[in-house]
Structure formats: C-alpha cells, structure tokens
C-alpha cells in the first residue's frame, strides 16, 4: 500500500502529468503538419494504418513496442553516447541523435519519418529529464509512448475505415 501512495505522490510532485499534456498537444501537431506540407508537393502515399491490423497488433503496440523502442532509442542510444566524453552534458545533441534514429526506424513514408522525429524529440527529452530524478525513466517514457500509440490506434479506427 505504501508503494501506491509513494507512486501517487511522485506523480503529483513531478512533471509527468505536464509531460502527458504537452506530448498530446505537440504530438498531434507534429503528426499533422508534415503530412499537410508533404501533401502540398506530392501525392500522399498509402499510409500504414495500425488500426487496420486488428486488436492483437493494438495489444503489441501498447505493450511490447513502447518498451522495446524506449529501451533501444531513448535509453540505449542516450546511455551509450553519454559514456563518450564528446557527448557528456550535450543533451540537445543526444536528443536530436536519438530522435533522428527513432524517426528513421519508422521509415514507412516521409511524413511518418518527419513526424516520428518530432515524437522522438519529445520522448528523448522526457527520458533525459526524468533520468535525473526518477528511478524508472524507461517505464514512464514507455507509458507515454504507449499513450501515443493508443491515440494513433483509436484515431485510426475512427477516421480511417
């Protein structure tokens, strides 16, 4: 019971709720803007709609994928590069490298790469910020990522039939 109370107090006293709100607003904006800009100059490619893949994919997309991607793209890359003297204290550079690789990993099409680059910036920033004070930055960033995937899935179900 004490652990639950401590967890509730951590959430109250931390920036996690603020991060969720900012992530939702900025995440939505950075998903739409690249698609709109790209559509002005090119025909939009067929967009891979995760919602069309079914509920098993949804389960994977909100559990294993966020944990795996957070471990690799935020924790792995940032921790590995941080050990190098050149990158010590250069958090902006670490965030940009992590986000760039995260964006490239989502290579389905150019708008997706661009939007996931911006999502990667947010996730990497939150990871670095939480790593200073929290015990579980991988868990919190994974939950934020899972929230993002849930919203993408639900919007895909609603908007794309």
PyMOL commands that set and color helices and strands:
alter all, ss='L'
color gray80, all
select helices_A, chain A and resi 2-13+16-41+50-53+55-62+64-82+85-87+91-105+110-133+137-159
alter helices_A, ss='H'
color red, helices_A
deselect
rebuild
show_as cartoon
